[in-house]
Amino acid sequence: MSQQFIYQSIAQTLEHQIKRQVFKIGDKLPSVREICREQGVSMNTALNAYYQLESKGLIASRPQSGYYVVYSHHKFPEIPEISQPVQDEGADKTEQLIADVFSVLGTETNVNFSLGVPDPKLLPIAKINKSLTRAIREMPHNGIMYDSIQGNQKLRNQIAKGSISWEGTLTEDDLITTPGCMGALSYSLMSITKKGDVLLTESPVYFGVLQLAQSLGLQVVELPTHPDTGIDIDILEETLKKQKVAVCLLVSNFNNPTGSCMPDSHKEAVVRLLENHHVPLIEDDLYGDVYFGNKRPKSCKSFDKSGNVLWCGSVSKTLVPGYRVGWIAPGRFKEKIISTKLYQSVSSTSIVQEAVGNFLETGRYENHLRKLRHTLHANSIQYLKAIGNYFPEGTKVSRPTGGFLIWIQLDPKLDTAILFQQALKYKISIAPGRMFTLQNQYSNCIRLSYGMTWDERIDKSLKVLGMLAKQMILGFQTNTIK
């Protein structure tokens, strides 16, 4: 085992013991020398294990004394309840909130907790630039001509090889490239639905899905969703029995906005259930590579035996947001997707797809992901600690095990659309919960991104958000909003 994996293994063991309270808050951990002796590792390896725990906010060093536990999960807020969506439409408010939030996203002076991509500082910009230069130099005609309708062969080959991480068996011929994951979702819905069809999805759900469905004239039915395990399978089954459904769309791993991850057993059950009802499943697996555990969670596509799952992915959230490089493994709907792509875009942007293919081919992507996962995992713990310290009593927060988004549930009387406007005065942008539904609900919720580099500015901004929320609640109690 490499030194890198040895220190990670030691850190994971200690982290597990801390979270199970084998080591409680205030306890002193074994000294570095003791770790070296017990584990048979070098001083550098032992220190790296402690540095990793320290970066996650689990332990702290005391000069001349050693390392001590500073983490207590009892200080973290509770998780939100399972959603109970009502079909009481209010789409106009959703659209207005989305427009308000997007109007300030380009303001670099703001702390953009609402931004759904990682901080550029966390992305390997110089290395991807080298891959782009190589693509221009090596492609026929320097990449200015049309590419195959299915998309860049090198990229499709690398995605197919990578499917082994979730026990997929894809080949490059199973894949079609798209303009980002939204392109994959768009091609899917345009290919297999018609105006008036019913689309089942989670609630809350990414607002882009809602806007897309509305533009296609689809009826969106939002189903109860648990912040840990995703969609309620029993309610899904009841709904399939009661009404005619054209398609189901789910974010299987580290959902946007709640961060939920469907257990593998749930994924298999959903695949079989939809297959039995002859309802296609569009799987948005955009965040699957950003897991905090020891291995990548499976996809719904892992259990697909009949080609009923359209598996969609992208590198927009992990590598190059602006390149808009995505893909879809459409199963039995391949010819329909190709036809849709043909009249929507004719071809793909060949140079950027080749550049991403080059990057994946070198093995740099997995190295980058390891660093990104570590940073985001550490960030998630820092956010939970800050929210527990600064936000009003009774605040509830999801516990994502991957991705970079968390869902916060505040006092039922608090309107986070107003909180959004108040926070802007302090150059802080958040995503109000009402954006993630077409119904009149989640007005007391917000989605925050922990994809930025953790520093004092982020900590202070969370403190300000907590202060504003407390002031609003105090205003309700005194009938004077401050």
N, C-alpha and C positions, 0 to 999 in steps of 0.2 A: 504494500500500500504506500502511495506517495506521502511525503511529509504534509502536503496540503490536506489530503483526506484524513490523515491521522489527527491533525489538530481540529478539524471539523467534527470528527467522531467524538473526540474528548469534549468539545464544546457542547455538542448535542446531548451527550449523556448528562453533563452538569446542568444544562438548561432544563432537561426533563426532571431532574431531581429538585431543582428550584421551583418549578411550576407545580410539582407534587408535594411541595413543602417538606421534602427531606431536609433541605437547607431552607430555613425560614429567614424572613427579613431581619437583618442585623447579624446573622450568623457569619462567622469567618470561614472562608473556604480553605481547603488544603493549600499549603504553600506551593510555590512553583517548584521548589526542590522535591517536595513530596510527590507532586504529579510526575516529575521526571523519574523518580525512583519507582513509583507504583506502576506507571505505564511503560517504562523503559524507553522514554523519548528524550530528545535533546531539550535544553533550556529554551531554545528559540521556538520549538514546537509547543511547549507548555505555555509560553508567553502569548503566542498567537491564539491559542484557545481562549485564554483569558481576555485578550484584546477583542475577540469576537463577541464574547458575552458582555463586555463593557460597552461595545458599540451599540448593543441592543438595549442598553439601559437596565440590564439585569443585575450587574454587579458594579462596584466602584472600588478603586484602590485608595488605600490610606498610607501615606508615606511612613516608612519604617515599621509598618504593621502588617500589610498584606491586602487581600481582596475580601470584600464583604458583600453580602446580598442586600440589594436595595429594592428589589422587586417584590410586590405582593399582589397577586391577582385579586385579592379581596378589595383592593382600592379601585379596581376597574369598574366602570358602570356595567349594569346588566345589559343583556342583549335585547333588541326590540322584539315585540310579539310577532307571531305569524300574521301576515297581512290579511285583511278581510275586505277586498275590494267590492264596491257597489257599482252597478251599472247605471250611473247617473252622470251623463256626459257634461263636460265643461271644457271642450277642446280649445275654445278661444283663449282662456286664461293660460293654458299650457303653452300655446304658441307665443303669447306676449311675454311670458317669463323666459322662454328660450331666447327670444330676440333681445331681451334686456341683458341676459347673462353674456350672450355672444358679443354684444356691443362693447364690452370692456375687456374681452379676452386678449386683445392685442396690446394692451397697456402694460408695458414691461415694469412700470413702477409699482404695479399692484402685486400683492401676494395672491396668486391665482389658485386657490384651493379648488376652484371649479374646473380647472383645466384637466382634461382626461388623457393626458400623455405624460411620460416621464420628463423630468428636467433634462435639457440638452447636456448638462454636465455629466449625466449618467450614461450618455450614449457615446459609442466609439467613433466619433466624427472623423478623425484623421484616417482611421483604418478603412471606413466605408468609402471615403474619398479616393483612397488608393484602388479600391475595387472598382469604382466608377471610372477612374482613369484607365485601368486595365481593360474594362469593357469597351470603351471608345477605341482603344488601340487594337484590340483583337477581333472585334466583331466584323463580319463582312460589311463593306461600305461604311465602316465606323458606326454601324447601328442606325443609319438614317432610313432604312427601308422597312416595309411592313414585315411583321413577324408572323409566325403561324397563328391561326385563329385560337388554338388551345393555349398559346402563350409560350414564353421562353422555355426551351427544353431543359437547359441546365437548372433553372429554378425548379421546374416541376420534378426533375430527378432528385434534387436535394430535399424537397418537401416530402417526396415519397419515401426516401431513405429515413428521414426523421420520424416518419409515422411509427417506426418500431418502438419509439419511446412510450407510446400509449397503446401498444399491441395492435397497431394498425397493419394492414397488409397492402398498402397502396402501391401502385406503379405510376410512373410518370404519365401514362396514357389515361389514368383515372382522374387526372387533375386538369382544371382549366384556370388560367390566371385571370384576375379581376382588378379593377381600380380600388384597392383597399378592401377591407371586410364589408364595408357598406355596399360596395359594388357587387360582392358575392351575394349578400342578402337581397339586393335589388334584383339581380338577374334571377334569383330563385323565386321570389314572389311574382315577378312579371311572367315567369315561365309556367307556373303551376296554379295560378289563381286568376280569377276574373272579378270584375266589379260586383260587389254585393256578397262575395264569399266571406265566410267566418274564419278569422285567424285567432287561435288560442295562444296566449303568452303569459309570462309571469307578471306579477304586480308587486312592487314597482318594476318598471322596465325602461331600458335605455330610450330616451326621447327620440332618437333618430329612427328607431323602429316604428314608433307611433306616427311620426311625420310621414315616413315612407308608406305605411299602411293606409293612411288617410289619402295620400296622393293617388293611390291605386283604387280608392273607393271600397276598401275592405272594412268589414265590421270587426272591430277588435274586442275580444272578450278576455278580460284580465282575471287571472285565477289566483287564489291564495298561495302565498309563497313564504317559506320559512327562511329567516336570515342566515341560517347555517346550512340547511340541506336542500333549499330550493323549492320547486313547485310541489304542491300537495297532490300526490298521486291519486289519492282516493277521490278528490274533487275533480281531477282531470278525467278519471274514468266515468264519474257520474255525468259530466258535461258531454263526453263523447256519446253516451247512451241517449241523452236527452235531445240533442240537436245535431244538425248536419254541419260538420266541420270540414273545411277545405285543407287546412294546414295548421301545424303547430310550430312555433318558433321559440327556442329556449337558448339561454346562455348557460351552458352546462357547467363550466368551471370559472369560479370567481366572478360571479355575476356583476354586471353594471346595472344598478348602482349599489346593491347590498353587499357584494363580496361573497355571497353564498356559493357553495360548491356541492353539487349533487353527489352523494355517495355512489360508488360504482354499482351497487345493487339497485339503486334508484334508477340509474341510467339504463341498466338492462331492462328493468321493469317498464320504463317509459317506452323504450324501443319496441318491446314485444306488444305492449298495449296499443300503440299507434299502428303498428303493423297489422294487428288483428282487426282494427277498425278501418284499415286502408287509408290512413291519414299520413301524408308525408311529414317528416320532421326536418326542419331547417335548424341546424345546430351552429350557433355562433360560439366558436371555441377560440376566440381572440386572445384570451388571457391564460390559456392552459399551460404555457411554458413558464409562467411566472409563479411557480409554486414554492412554498416555504418548507415543505417536508423533504423526505429522502428521495422521493420519486415523483414523476409527473402523474397526475391523476388521469385515468382513462377518459376517452371521449365516448359519447353515445355511439359514434361511428364504430367504436371497438366491438360493439355487439350487433352490428348491422349485418344480417345474412341475406337480405333480399334487395338491397340497394334503395331502401326507403328513406335513408338519412342523407341529407345534403350537408356535408361537413364544410364549414366556412372558417377561414383563418387569414392571418395577415401578420406582417412585421411592423405595423403602424404603431403598436403600443410597446414594442420591445427594441426596435432598432432604428427605423427611419420613417417617422410619421409623414413627412412631406413627400416621400416617394410614391405613396399610394399604391403599394404593392400588396395584393391579396390573392386569394385562390379559393377554389371550391372543388370538392370531390362530390359530384352530384349523383353518383350511383346510377339508378335506372333512368334518371332524367337528363343524362348527358347530352343527348341530341337536342333536347329542348333548350338547354342552357347555351349550347353552341350557337343555335339559331338566334337566340335573344342577344347574345354578345355580338354576333355578326351585324345585326341591324342597329345595335346601340353604339358600337365603337369600331367595327370592322377589324381592328387589330389591337395589340397591346403596346404600351410604351417599352420598347425592347431594351433600351440602354439601361434603365433603372432596374429592370428585372434581371438582366445579365449581371449587373453590379451586385445585387442581393445574392444571386446564385453563386457568384465568385466568393462572396463573403462566407456563405454557408459551406462552400466546398473546402475552404481552408481550415475549417474547424474552429475559427475564431468566434463564431456565434455562441457556442456552448460555453466558452471561456467568459465571454461577455455576460451571458445569462447568469452564470454562477455569481459574479460580482453584483449584478443587478438584483438578484434574489436576496442576497445577503443584505444589501443596503435597504431594500424595501421592507424586508422583515424587521430590521432594526427600526426603521421609520414607523412601522405600524405599532410597535410597542411604545415608542416615544409618544405617538399621538394618543394612544389609549391612556397613558399616564397623565398627559397634559389635560385631556378632556376630563378625566376623573378628578383632577386637581382644580380645574378652572370653571367647568360648566356647572349649571344649576343642579342641585340635588334632584335625583329622579331621572336624570338624562340616561338614555339607553343607547348603546353603540354595538354595531355588529362586530364579529370577530373573524375577519377574513384570514384564510390560511394561504393566501396567494393574491396576486394582482396588486392594485395600489389604490383601491377605493373603499371607503367605509360609509356606512349609513347611520345617521344619528337621529334619534327620536326624542324630541323635547316635549315640554309641557303642552297638552292639547290646546290650550288657549293661545299659544304663541304662533304667530304667522311669520314663517321664515322668508316670505316675499318682502315683508317689512324689514326683517333682520338683514336681508340682502342689501337693501337700500341704506340701512344704517351702517353696515360694514364698509360700504363703498366710501364713506366719508373718511375712513381710516385706511383707504387703499387696500382693502381686503375684498376678494371676490369669492362667493360661495355658490353652490348650485342648490336652489330651493327644491324641496321634495316634490312640490306640485308639478315640476317639469316632467316627472317620470310616470305620469298617468294621464289618461283622458277623463278621469272622473274627479269629482270634488273630494279629494282625500290627500293625505300626506302633507298638508299645509304646515304641519308642525315638525317636518323632517328636513334634513339637509344631507347632501352627499358631499364628502370632502375627499380630495386626492392627497395621498401621502407620497406622491411621486417626485416631490421636490427634495433637494438636499437639506437635511435637518440642520438647522443652526439657530442662533439666538433670535433671529428675525421671525422664523416660523413659530418658535415657542411664544414669543410676545404676541404674535397675531392670533394664536389660539387663545391666549389669555384675554385679549381684547374681545374676541367673539364670545367667550364665556361671560365676560363682564356685560356686554350688550344684551345677551340673553337674560341674565339675571335682572338687569334693569327693566327689561320689558315685562318680566314676570312680576317684579315688584310694582310696576305700573298698574298691572291688572288688580293687584291686591289693594292698591290705594286709589284706583281709578284715575291715576295720573301717570301717563307714559312719559318717562323722562327721555 
